[in-house]
Each structure stands twice: as structure tokens, then as C-alpha cells.
Amino acid sequence: MKKETGKGLKAAALSVTAVALIAGGTVSLNGGKSEEAAAATSKTKNVILFVGDGMGLSQRSAIRLATVGETGKLAMDDMPYAGLIHTSSTVPVTDSAAAATAFASGVKTYNGAIGVDKNKKPVKTVLEYAKQAGKATGIVTTSQVTDATGAAFAAHVEDRSKQSDIALQYLTKAKVDVILGGGEDFWYPAGQVGGFPDEPAEDPSEKSKGTQGNLVAKAKSLGYTYVTNQSALQAAKGSKLLGLFANEEMFQQREEGDGDIYNPVVSLPNMTKKALDVLSKNKNGFFLVVEEEGTDEFAHENNAKLTIKAGQELDKSVQVAKDFAKKNPDTLVLVLADHETGGFSIEPVDDKDESGDGISKEDGPFSIPNSTEKFVIDWTTSGHTATDIPLTATGKNAELFAGTYENTGVFAKMMQAMGLKAK
């Protein structure tokens, strides 16, 4: 058991960080609904929603400390508005599917649900409303493109595992314009190898397992340009783009020293930039979801080193979006998470402090730039937790996102920002 002083330090550090994050923006913690309504004086043309899967407040703090030091600011934190989001699904601890459905459609649902309510009835998503309004749409992720977070914005299935069904719906129903990430295995039927070999050495379990035929061929027939590497992505033309850059996730999630790899074939910042280049050609604007999955998967493995590295790549991607928004001021940029993973905490280096056993042992120490200080990371679980999640916002109608609210409120605020009405 840890000493009480250690618990107190962690609690105090989290409290100070939370206060600092909220104080860093113009925030009304009582919600300020009348002020929010008055603030939305014109419509947001472009929305870029970043999801650091599993990235709670402590993860954001650790990414900051390891990247820019105690007094520096990450791109995702250097924003004028901040909020706190309650994360529950129909139970206190959500999964990514239910959380993303709450963001996408404004309804609470059961864990594992994709774009359906608790009665398994399809619910229309903000991406679908944006598409109906004439906007271009995109999903970018370092996970499978058909994994839970992206899927909840553009598909409706009772079980998140039906990834080939989700892929088919992307193409034929939601008609997502730009789809970039991993998960090629679900786009080809068993025995039909795509751009990446079946049963690779780094993970022999990965191989084609699609259930809806050759969906890459289907995408090509529908006018999508298909790419599998950086050079082809850069050269791609046209308004419809499918890029699959790995069998499954674009990394290997394991605990430290046991085959853990974060080396996407195409980086998240580069995928983000290409998506913006393509989507911004639509004169009506666009809706884009960008997810970093590594912040969740490595936290499940209690791997702090690569959790932080994945978070750093997310932050680089946020900077790409902020640079775009600076040139296109009718753009809204949001950064949030679906839930926290790992019970992640930042602690001082202390040889007398118990460090846990096995996967839950402390990680580090990690150096802090411009300082002689270091920190370690401790864990309480390899699963999700129910803690509130920070959101930061900048750009057109960003003030709508200040305050404390349910995860379903993100949908309502995005719809309000774009001037769209839910039906």
C-alpha cells in the first residue's frame, strides 16, 4: 500500500492541473446556456474533432511535461476555451463505442453499440447531418478505420466487432469522402491478401478476415482513390480517398520491451494534413474526425512511454489543424477524449514508494525539458475509468464548448455551431 503522503501528492497534483486547465480558458462552469446561445452568431463552416482515445487529464499533463516542460503549452492546450465532460454510457464506465456514439448522435447507449441507442435503434450522426448539408466528411485514425470511435460517426451496428459491415456502410450509406488509417484486414475476405502480408512477424494473428467481399474493389468502383503508403497518399488526387496503412492498428500495442512499436507507415499529422487538403476543396465546408488510438491501446498495456509518444503525435496533428484554422477562421478545432484508460497518475521519483507488480509497475523516470526534474507514471488498472475528461476548443463558435456537461452535449454543441437542426 502506498503512503498517505503519496496519495495526497497525486490528488493535489491532479486538482492543481485541473484548475490550471480550466483557468487557462474562458470557462463558465455553470454551463451558461443563455450566453452560449447568444455567442453563436454565425455558422461554423469546418469542424475538426480530435479524439485522443483514453487520454485523460493526467495523460495530457504527462504529455505536456515530457514535451514542453512545466511551463510550456501543447498545441492541444493552447486554446482559449476549455470544458469538462462526464463520460458515462448506460453504465458509469464507458467503452469507446458508446462514448463516440454519445459525441456523434447525442444519445447514451450500451457499451459496444455503434450509432444505435440502448434499444438498438439507429440514431443519426453529426457527420451524416453535415453530409446532408453538403459538407465533405472524413475519418482519420491510427486504429482500424472501422474501429469504434470513427465507426460511431458513420455507421449503425449493434456490435462494434462487425467491422466489415461498418466499412460497407462507410462506402454505401454515409459515403464518407476521406477514410485514412489501419484495418485493411476487414476490407478483404479471408485468403485474399491486400497491400500488407497476412500473419506478419510482429503479429501473426493479423490476416484478412472481411465478411463483405472485396471492399477495396468496391471503393474503387465507387470512385475512391486507394493508397497504402506515404508517397501514394501525397500524390493522390480527387475528392474521394481511401487509405489503409496496416493490417490492424498502425502500431503494436504491448507493454514496454515486449514488442511494443509505434511506427505508423503514415504519421497521424501527415494523414491529417492530407485529409484537410482534400476536404477543404468543398465550398460548403467539412466535418472531420481525427483519432489517435495509441493513447488508449498503450495505456491498456500500462505502457507510459508509448502512451506519451502517441500523445505527442496527436499534438502535432492538432497543430496542423490549428495552422489550417488560422488561414480559415470559419473553422472550429476541438480536442477531447472518450474516456480515461489505465488510472494513469504522475508521481515524483521515490525509491521508497511501492511500484506495483507486473504490468502495473511504475514506468519511468521521464525527463522534463528545461529542468533537472523527472517524474514516473503509476497505474491503477489496465481498463477504463469513469473520470471526467477535459475538452479544449478554438476557432469559430469555440465558446459553446466551455463548461461542464455530459458527453452527449458535444453533439448538441457541434450541431449548434454548424447551424444544423437534429430531426
C-alpha positions in Angstrom: 0.0 0.0 0.0 1.2 3.5 -0.8 1.9 6.0 1.9 -0.8 8.6 2.5 1.7 11.3 1.5 2.0 9.8 -2.0 -1.8 9.7 -2.3 -2.0 13.2 -1.2 0.6 14.4 -3.7 -1.2 12.7 -6.5 -4.6 14.1 -5.6 -3.1 17.6 -5.1 -1.3 17.4 -8.5 -4.4 16.3 -10.3 -6.5 19.1 -8.6 -4.0 21.8 -9.5 -3.7 20.5 -13.0 -7.5 20.5 -13.4 -7.8 24.0 -12.1 -5.0 25.2 -14.3 -6.5 23.7 -17.4 -9.9 25.2 -16.8 -8.5 28.5 -15.7 -6.4 28.6 -18.9 -9.6 29.2 -21.0 -12.7 31.4 -20.8 -14.9 28.9 -19.0 -18.4 29.1 -17.4 -18.7 26.0 -15.1 -22.4 26.5 -14.6 -22.9 25.9 -18.3 -24.1 29.4 -19.2 -26.6 28.2 -21.7 -28.0 31.7 -22.5 -24.6 33.1 -23.0 -23.7 30.2 -25.3 -26.8 30.7 -27.4 -26.1 34.3 -27.8 -22.4 33.7 -28.7 -23.2 31.5 -31.7 -23.8 34.5 -34.1 -22.8 32.7 -37.3 -22.3 29.2 -38.6 -19.1 27.2 -38.4 -18.0 26.1 -41.9 -15.5 23.4 -40.9 -15.3 21.2 -37.8 -12.2 19.2 -36.9 -12.8 16.9 -33.9 -9.7 15.3 -32.3 -10.2 12.3 -30.1 -7.2 11.1 -28.0 -8.7 7.8 -27.2 -8.2 7.0 -23.5 -6.4 10.4 -22.9 -7.5 11.7 -19.6 -6.3 14.8 -17.8 -3.2 13.0 -16.3 -2.2 11.7 -19.7 -2.4 15.2 -21.1 -0.4 16.5 -18.2 2.3 13.9 -18.7 2.5 14.6 -22.5 2.9 18.2 -21.7 5.6 17.7 -19.1 7.6 15.3 -21.3 7.2 17.5 -24.4 7.3 21.2 -23.4 8.1 21.1 -19.7 6.4 22.5 -16.7 5.6 26.0 -18.1 5.2 25.1 -21.8 2.0 24.7 -23.7 0.9 21.9 -26.0 -1.0 22.8 -29.2 -4.0 21.0 -27.7 -3.8 23.1 -24.5 -3.0 26.4 -26.1 -6.7 27.1 -26.8 -9.0 29.8 -25.4 -11.9 27.6 -24.2 -12.0 24.5 -22.0 -14.6 22.2 -20.6 -15.1 19.0 -18.6 -17.1 16.1 -20.0 -18.9 13.4 -18.0 -18.1 10.1 -19.7 -20.7 7.5 -18.6 -22.7 5.4 -21.1 -25.7 3.5 -19.7 -23.3 2.4 -17.0 -20.7 4.5 -15.2 -17.6 3.3 -17.1 -18.0 3.6 -20.8 -16.2 2.0 -23.7 -15.1 3.8 -26.9 -18.2 2.7 -28.9 -20.8 4.1 -26.5 -18.7 7.2 -25.8 -18.3 8.0 -29.5 -22.0 7.4 -30.1 -22.7 10.0 -27.5 -20.5 12.5 -29.2 -21.8 11.6 -32.7 -25.5 11.4 -32.0 -26.3 12.9 -28.6 -27.6 9.7 -27.0 -26.5 7.4 -24.2 -26.2 3.8 -25.2 -24.8 0.5 -24.1 -21.1 -0.4 -24.3 -20.3 -1.9 -27.7 -23.0 0.0 -29.6 -22.2 1.8 -32.8 -24.6 4.5 -33.9 -27.6 2.9 -32.2 -29.5 3.8 -29.0 -29.9 1.5 -26.0 -32.9 -0.1 -27.8 -30.6 -0.9 -30.8 -32.4 1.7 -32.9 -30.2 3.7 -35.4 -29.5 7.3 -34.4 -28.5 9.9 -37.0 -24.9 11.3 -36.5 -23.4 14.8 -36.8 -21.3 13.5 -39.7 -24.4 12.4 -41.5 -26.1 15.7 -40.8 -23.0 17.5 -42.1 -23.1 15.3 -45.3 -26.8 16.1 -45.8 -25.9 19.8 -45.6 -23.5 19.4 -48.5 -20.3 19.2 -46.5 -17.4 16.8 -47.1 -16.7 14.3 -44.4 -13.6 12.4 -43.2 -12.4 9.8 -40.7 -8.7 9.6 -39.8 -7.2 7.3 -37.2 -4.2 5.3 -36.2 -6.6 2.4 -35.3 -8.6 0.4 -37.8 -10.6 2.9 -39.7 -13.7 0.8 -38.8 -12.8 0.7 -35.1 -15.3 2.1 -32.6 -14.5 5.8 -32.5 -14.7 6.5 -36.2 -17.4 4.0 -36.8 -19.9 5.7 -34.4 -19.9 8.8 -36.6 -20.7 6.9 -39.9 -22.3 3.5 -39.2 -25.1 1.8 -37.3 -24.5 -1.7 -36.0 -25.4 -3.4 -32.7 -21.9 -4.7 -32.1 -18.6 -2.8 -32.7 -16.9 -6.1 -33.8 -18.8 -6.0 -37.1 -16.1 -4.0 -38.8 -16.7 -5.2 -42.4 -20.3 -4.2 -42.1 -19.1 -0.8 -40.8 -16.7 -0.5 -43.8 -19.5 -1.2 -46.3 -21.8 1.4 -44.6 -19.0 4.0 -44.9 -19.0 3.5 -48.7 -22.6 3.0 -49.5 -24.6 4.8 -46.8 -22.6 7.5 -45.0 -20.5 7.9 -48.2 -17.5 9.3 -46.2 -15.2 11.2 -48.5 -11.8 10.6 -46.9 -11.0 7.4 -44.9 -7.5 7.1 -43.7 -6.0 4.7 -41.1 -5.4 1.0 -40.5 -7.6 -2.1 -40.6 -7.1 -3.5 -44.1 -7.9 -7.0 -42.7 -11.6 -6.1 -42.7 -11.7 -4.8 -46.3 -10.5 -8.1 -47.9 -12.1 -11.6 -47.4 -10.1 -14.4 -45.8 -7.4 -15.7 -48.0 -7.2 -12.6 -50.2 -4.1 -10.6 -49.2 -4.1 -6.9 -49.7 -1.3 -4.4 -49.5 0.1 -5.9 -46.3 1.0 -9.5 -45.8 -1.1 -11.9 -43.7 0.5 -13.2 -40.5 3.3 -10.7 -40.3 6.2 -11.4 -37.9 5.3 -8.7 -35.5 1.8 -10.2 -35.0 1.0 -13.5 -36.8 -2.7 -13.2 -35.7 -3.2 -10.4 -38.3 -4.7 -11.5 -41.6 -7.6 -10.8 -43.9 -10.9 -11.5 -42.3 -13.5 -9.5 -44.2 -17.1 -10.6 -44.3 -18.5 -8.4 -47.1 -16.3 -9.3 -50.1 -13.5 -7.2 -51.5 -14.4 -3.8 -50.2 -11.3 -2.1 -51.6 -12.5 -3.1 -55.1 -16.0 -1.8 -54.1 -14.5 1.5 -53.0 -12.6 1.8 -56.3 -15.8 1.2 -58.2 -17.4 4.0 -56.3 -14.7 6.5 -57.3 -12.3 6.3 -54.4 -8.6 6.6 -54.9 -7.0 3.8 -52.9 -3.5 4.2 -51.4 -1.3 2.2 -49.0 1.8 4.3 -48.4 3.0 7.9 -47.8 4.1 8.6 -51.4 0.8 7.4 -52.9 -1.1 9.4 -50.3 0.8 12.6 -51.2 0.2 12.0 -54.9 -3.5 11.2 -54.6 -6.0 13.4 -56.4 -9.7 13.7 -56.4 -12.3 14.2 -53.7 -12.8 10.6 -52.5 -9.8 8.9 -50.8 -9.4 5.6 -49.1 -6.0 4.9 -47.4 -5.4 1.7 -45.5 -1.9 1.6 -43.9 -1.8 -1.5 -41.7 -3.5 -4.9 -41.2 -5.0 -3.7 -37.9 -3.8 -0.8 -35.8 -0.9 1.2 -37.1 1.3 0.1 -34.2 1.9 -2.9 -32.0 0.4 -2.4 -28.5 2.3 -4.3 -25.9 4.0 -3.5 -22.6 7.5 -2.0 -22.6 10.2 -4.2 -24.1 7.8 -6.9 -25.2 7.5 -6.0 -28.9 5.8 -2.6 -28.4 6.1 -0.5 -31.6 4.7 2.9 -32.5 5.8 3.4 -36.1 2.8 4.2 -38.4 3.5 3.8 -42.2 2.0 7.3 -42.5 2.0 9.6 -39.4 -1.1 11.0 -37.9 0.0 14.6 -38.7 0.5 13.6 -42.4 -2.9 11.9 -42.6 -4.5 14.9 -41.0 -2.8 17.3 -43.5 -3.9 15.3 -46.5 -7.5 15.0 -45.2 -7.6 18.7 -44.8 -6.2 19.3 -48.3 -8.9 17.1 -49.8 -11.9 18.1 -47.7 -11.3 21.8 -47.8 -12.0 21.8 -51.6 -15.7 21.5 -50.8 -17.1 25.1 -50.9 -19.7 24.1 -48.2 -17.0 23.1 -45.7 -16.4 19.8 -44.0 -16.6 17.6 -40.8 -13.5 15.6 -39.9 -12.9 13.2 -37.0 -9.2 12.5 -36.2 -8.4 9.9 -33.6 -5.1 8.8 -32.0 -5.7 5.3 -30.8 -2.3 4.7 -29.3 -3.1 6.8 -26.3 -5.7 4.2 -25.4 -4.1 0.9 -26.5 -0.7 1.6 -24.9 -2.5 2.7 -21.7 -4.3 -0.7 -21.7 -0.8 -2.2 -21.7 0.3 0.2 -18.9 3.0 1.4 -21.3 3.6 5.0 -20.4 6.5 5.6 -22.8 4.4 4.9 -25.9 1.2 6.4 -24.5 3.2 9.7 -24.3 4.7 9.2 -27.7 1.3 8.7 -29.3 0.0 11.8 -27.5 2.9 13.8 -28.9 1.9 12.7 -32.4 -1.7 13.7 -31.7 -0.5 17.1 -30.5 1.5 17.6 -33.8 -1.7 16.8 -35.7 -3.6 19.4 -33.6 -1.0 21.9 -34.6 -1.6 21.0 -38.3 -5.3 21.8 -37.7 -4.7 25.0 -35.9 -2.4 26.2 -38.7 -5.3 25.4 -41.1 -7.8 27.2 -38.9 -5.6 30.3 -38.7 -5.9 30.6 -42.5 -9.6 29.6 -42.5 -11.1 31.4 -39.5 -14.5 29.8 -40.0 -13.1 26.6 -38.7 -13.7 25.0 -35.2 -11.0 22.8 -33.7 -11.9 20.5 -30.7 -9.7 18.2 -28.7 -11.2 15.7 -26.3 -11.1 12.0 -25.2 -13.8 9.4 -25.0 -12.7 8.2 -21.5 -9.6 7.7 -19.4 -7.6 4.5 -19.6 -5.3 3.0 -17.0 -5.9 5.0 -13.9 -2.9 7.0 -15.0 -1.1 9.1 -12.4 2.0 11.3 -12.3 4.3 10.8 -9.3 7.7 12.0 -8.1 10.7 9.7 -8.4 10.8 8.0 -5.0 12.6 4.7 -4.3 10.6 4.2 -1.1 7.3 4.3 -3.0 5.7 0.9 -3.9 5.9 0.5 -7.6 3.3 -2.2 -8.3 3.7 -5.7 -9.8 3.9 -6.9 -13.3 2.1 -4.8 -15.9 1.1 -2.2 -13.2 4.6 -1.4 -12.1 5.7 2.3 -12.3 7.1 3.5 -15.6 9.9 6.0 -16.0 11.5 8.1 -14.9 10.8 10.6 -17.6 12.8 13.8 -18.1 11.2 17.2 -18.1 12.6 19.6 -20.7 14.4 22.7 -19.3 14.5 21.1 -15.9 16.5 18.7 -13.8 13.3 17.2 -12.5 11.9 13.9 -13.6 8.6 12.0 -13.0 7.2 8.5 -13.0 3.9 7.1 -14.1 1.8 4.8 -12.0 -1.3 2.8 -12.9 -4.3 1.5 -11.1 -5.9 -0.6 -13.9 -5.4 -1.9 -17.4 -9.0 -0.9 -18.2 -11.1 2.3 -18.4 -12.1 4.6 -15.6 -15.1 6.9 -15.1 -13.2 10.2 -14.5 -14.3 13.4 -16.3 -12.4 14.3 -19.4 -11.1 17.7 -20.5 -12.1 19.3 -23.7 -10.3 22.3 -25.3 -11.6 24.4 -28.2 -10.5 27.1 -30.5 -12.0 28.8 -33.6 -15.4 29.6 -34.8 -18.0 29.2 -32.0 -15.5 27.6 -29.7 -17.1 29.4 -26.8 -20.0 27.0 -27.0 -17.9 24.2 -25.5 -17.0 26.0 -22.2 -18.5 24.5 -19.1 -19.2 21.1 -17.6 -21.6 18.8 -19.4 -22.5 15.3 -20.5 -20.7 13.6 -23.4 -24.0 13.9 -25.3 -23.6 17.7 -25.1 -20.7 17.6 -27.6 -23.2 16.5 -30.3 -25.6 19.3 -29.5 -22.9 21.9 -29.4 -21.3 20.8 -32.7 -24.7 20.9 -34.4 -25.4 24.4 -32.9 -22.0 25.6 -34.1 -22.7 24.5 -37.7 -26.3 25.7 -37.6 -27.7 22.3 -38.1 -31.0 21.0 -36.7 -31.4 17.5 -35.4 -34.5 15.6 -36.6 
